[in-house]
Amino acid sequence: MPAARRPDVSIVMVTRDGSDVVERALRALLENTTPCYELILIDNASGDGTPALLREVENATVVLNTRNYGFGVANNQGATHARGRHVLFLNQDAFVHPRWLPPLLARIDSDARIGAIGPMLLNPNGSLQCAGALLSRSGSATCYGDGDRPERPEYRFTRVVDYLAGACLLVRRRAFNEVGGFDPAYGLAYFEDSDLCLALAARGYRSVYEPGSSVTHVRGRPSPALLLLALRNRALFEQRWRRVLASRPLSPLAATRRRKLGARDAPAVMTASPEDAQHGLDMAPTDVQSR
């Protein structure tokens, strides 16, 4: 990996029993990214060959935990080693595409109000996985456009969103520190990314979806134990952000097109200002009138 003396970006990757995908993810990162970054690898007590693989990565900060601290805590751990202006959290099963990073950096550097930014996430078969995430009144979340064709125009404009998936999430380091990073209250996984983005919004920052960047994310199947944790975390998230969620549509969002578009456009409606046009943020999508 590059030995950047003054990295613009600190890339944090948390690993856990991922020897089958981590090497592919690191190779994609090396081949498709200009050398403006440092790499921080945090392993959560993997029982396979992942720790040995990480030890072979040159010019990277490697931390081998003796227990599984989960997504949020381990990423916070990685962020403490960061030297870049921005911290980028990248999953071990996320494979970056050519020219993926410059659009993210250009967008976040264009507006000091942007606290977090994320790319278009694709499924391994090339279909769309997530063009920004949506929230309902109950706190349930869904990925906008999951399974659809990524070239459709409704997924091709930059917009303010409620939150961005933590699989690939670029955060202004100063803003990340202001909100205290990911909240460890969520345990091993689920809702840390949505909680972080709403915490940033409470501080006046925006989370922005940038389709000029694309990343493929494998997205594995959660265990029954993790599904139970997701239910518990949704209740915690809903209780914490109830006043914000009160303006979001009822769940399920897939029930009607009106609900889905309402969830998509709610953050933009609440944060729009005259300066947005100057920064190129499309706050009023062309099909908003169809609601």
C-alpha positions in Angstrom: 0.0 0.0 0.0 1.2 3.6 -0.6 3.3 5.2 2.1 1.6 8.6 2.2 3.3 11.1 4.5 0.2 13.4 4.5 -2.8 11.3 3.5 -6.0 13.1 2.4 -8.0 10.0 3.4 -7.6 7.4 6.1 -9.2 4.2 4.9 -10.4 1.9 7.8 -11.3 -1.7 7.1 -12.6 -3.9 9.8 -12.1 -7.7 9.2 -13.7 -10.8 10.7 -13.1 -14.3 9.2 -12.8 -12.8 5.7 -9.8 -14.4 4.2 -11.9 -15.3 1.1 -12.8 -11.7 0.3 -10.2 -9.4 2.1 -7.4 -10.1 -0.4 -9.7 -9.3 -3.3 -10.9 -6.1 -1.6 -7.4 -4.9 -0.8 -6.2 -5.7 -4.4 -9.1 -3.7 -5.8 -8.3 -0.8 -3.5 -4.6 -0.8 -4.5 -5.3 -1.1 -8.2 -8.2 1.4 -8.4 -7.1 4.2 -6.0 -4.6 7.0 -6.4 -2.0 7.0 -3.6 -3.5 9.7 -1.5 -4.5 7.5 1.4 -3.3 5.5 4.3 -4.7 2.1 5.2 -5.8 1.0 8.7 -6.8 -2.6 9.2 -8.6 -3.7 12.4 -9.2 -7.5 12.8 -11.9 -8.6 15.2 -10.4 -11.9 16.4 -10.7 -13.8 13.2 -10.4 -17.6 13.4 -9.3 -18.1 9.9 -6.2 -17.0 7.9 -7.2 -13.3 7.9 -4.7 -12.1 10.6 -1.8 -13.8 8.8 -2.9 -12.1 5.6 -3.1 -8.7 7.2 0.5 -9.1 8.6 1.7 -9.3 5.0 0.2 -5.9 4.0 3.1 -3.4 3.7 2.6 0.3 4.7 -0.6 -0.4 6.6 -1.5 0.1 10.3 -2.6 -3.3 11.5 -4.4 -4.0 14.8 -5.3 -7.5 15.8 -8.0 -7.6 18.5 -8.3 -10.6 20.8 -12.1 -10.4 20.7 -14.9 -9.3 18.4 -15.8 -5.7 19.2 -18.3 -5.4 16.4 -18.6 -2.9 13.6 -18.9 0.4 15.4 -16.3 0.0 18.1 -13.7 -1.5 15.8 -14.2 1.3 13.3 -13.9 3.9 16.1 -10.7 2.1 17.0 -9.4 2.5 13.5 -10.3 6.1 13.4 -8.1 6.9 16.3 -5.1 6.0 14.1 -6.3 8.3 11.3 -4.2 11.2 10.0 -6.2 12.1 7.0 -8.7 15.0 6.7 -11.4 12.4 6.0 -12.0 8.9 7.2 -13.4 6.3 4.9 -15.0 3.2 6.3 -14.8 0.3 3.9 -16.2 -3.2 4.4 -14.0 -6.3 3.9 -16.4 -7.4 1.1 -16.6 -4.1 -0.7 -14.7 -3.9 -4.0 -14.0 -0.4 -5.3 -14.2 0.4 -9.0 -11.8 2.5 -11.1 -12.0 6.3 -10.4 -14.2 5.7 -7.3 -12.6 8.1 -4.9 -12.1 11.4 -6.7 -15.9 12.1 -7.0 -16.4 11.5 -3.3 -13.5 13.8 -2.4 -14.6 16.5 -4.9 -18.1 16.6 -3.5 -17.3 16.6 0.2 -14.6 19.3 -0.3 -17.0 21.5 -2.3 -19.3 22.2 0.7 -18.2 22.4 4.4 -21.8 21.5 5.3 -21.3 17.9 4.0 -20.3 15.6 6.8 -20.6 12.3 5.1 -20.8 11.0 1.6 -21.3 7.6 0.0 -21.2 6.0 -3.5 -23.6 4.0 -5.5 -23.4 0.5 -4.1 -23.9 -2.4 -6.6 -24.6 -6.1 -6.2 -22.1 -8.6 -7.5 -24.4 -9.2 -10.5 -24.2 -5.5 -11.5 -27.7 -4.6 -10.3 -28.2 -1.7 -7.9 -27.9 -2.4 -4.2 -28.2 1.1 -2.6 -28.6 4.6 -4.0 -28.8 6.1 -0.5 -30.9 4.7 2.3 -34.4 5.5 3.3 -36.0 5.7 6.8 -39.6 5.1 7.8 -41.5 6.5 10.9 -40.9 3.2 12.7 -37.1 3.4 12.3 -37.0 0.6 9.7 -34.6 1.2 6.8 -34.4 0.2 3.2 -32.0 0.7 0.4 -33.3 2.9 -2.4 -33.4 1.1 -5.7 -32.3 -2.3 -4.4 -32.3 -4.8 -7.3 -33.1 -2.2 -10.0 -31.0 -1.1 -13.0 -28.3 1.4 -11.8 -28.5 3.4 -15.0 -32.1 4.6 -14.4 -32.2 8.4 -14.1 -33.7 8.5 -10.6 -30.4 7.0 -9.3 -28.1 9.2 -11.2 -28.3 12.6 -9.4 -26.5 13.7 -6.2 -28.9 14.3 -3.3 -29.1 14.8 0.4 -30.1 11.5 2.2 -31.1 10.4 5.7 -28.1 8.1 5.8 -25.6 6.1 3.8 -24.6 2.5 4.2 -21.5 1.9 6.3 -20.2 -0.5 3.7 -18.4 2.4 2.1 -18.8 5.7 3.9 -16.5 8.8 3.7 -16.8 11.1 6.7 -15.2 14.4 7.5 -12.9 13.5 10.3 -13.6 16.6 12.3 -17.3 16.0 12.1 -16.9 12.3 13.0 -15.0 13.4 16.2 -17.6 16.1 17.0 -20.4 13.4 17.3 -18.2 10.9 19.1 -17.9 8.4 16.2 -20.1 5.3 16.0 -22.2 4.7 19.1 -21.1 1.5 20.9 -24.7 1.1 22.2 -25.6 -0.8 19.1 -23.3 -3.7 19.8 -21.9 -5.9 17.1 -23.9 -4.5 14.1 -26.9 -2.7 12.6 -28.0 0.9 12.8 -24.6 2.4 13.7 -24.4 4.1 10.2 -28.0 5.5 10.3 -27.4 6.7 13.9 -24.1 8.4 12.9 -25.7 10.2 9.9 -28.6 11.5 12.0 -26.1 12.6 14.7 -24.2 14.5 12.0 -27.5 16.1 10.8 -28.2 17.2 14.4 -24.9 19.1 14.3 -25.8 20.8 11.0 -24.0 18.4 8.7 -25.5 16.7 5.6 -25.1 13.2 4.3 -24.9 13.1 0.5 -25.3 10.3 -2.0 -22.8 10.6 -4.9 -23.6 8.4 -8.0 -20.4 9.4 -9.7 -18.6 6.9 -7.6 -19.5 3.1 -7.6 -18.5 0.2 -5.3 -19.6 -3.4 -5.5 -20.7 -4.9 -2.1 -21.2 -8.6 -1.6 -23.6 -8.2 1.4 -23.7 -11.6 3.2 -26.6 -13.2 5.0 -27.0 -12.3 8.7 -27.3 -15.1 11.3 -30.5 -15.5 13.4 -28.7 -14.0 16.4 -27.8 -10.9 14.3 -31.3 -10.6 13.1 -32.5 -10.5 16.7 -29.9 -7.8 17.4 -31.2 -5.8 14.4 -34.7 -5.8 15.9 -33.3 -4.7 19.3 -31.2 -1.9 17.7 -34.1 -0.7 15.6 -36.1 -0.1 18.8 -33.1 1.8 20.3 -32.7 3.9 17.1 -36.4 4.7 16.9 -36.6 5.8 20.5 -33.5 8.0 20.1 -34.6 9.7 16.9 -38.4 9.6 17.3 -38.8 13.4 16.7 -36.9 13.2 13.4 -38.6 10.0 12.3 -42.0 11.6 12.9 -41.7 13.4 9.6 -40.9 10.2 7.7 -43.6 8.0 5.9 -45.1 5.0 7.5 -43.6 1.6 7.0 -43.4 -0.5 4.9 -41.9 1.9 2.5 -42.4 -0.5 -0.4 -46.2 -0.4 0.1 -46.7 2.5 -2.2 -44.6 4.7 -4.5 -45.7 7.7 -2.5 -44.1 6.4 0.6 -40.9 5.6 -1.0 -40.5 8.9 -2.7 -41.6 10.7 0.5 -38.8 8.9 2.4 -36.3 9.7 -0.4 -37.1 13.4 -0.6 -37.7 14.2 3.1 -34.1 15.0 4.0 -33.8 17.4 1.0 -37.1 19.2 1.8 -36.0 19.7 5.4 -32.5 21.0 4.6 -32.9 22.9 1.3 -31.4 26.4 1.2 -30.6 29.0 -1.6 -26.9 28.0 -1.4 -27.7 24.4 -2.5 -27.9 25.4 -6.2 -24.4 26.8 -6.0 -23.0 23.5 -4.7 -24.8 21.4 -7.3 -27.1 19.5 -4.9 -30.3 18.4 -6.6 -32.8 19.1 -3.8 -35.9 18.8 -6.0 -35.8 15.6 -8.1 -37.6 15.8 -11.5 -40.3 13.2 -10.5 -41.2 14.7 -7.2 -44.5 16.0 -8.6 -45.7 12.5 -9.3 -46.3 12.0 -5.6 
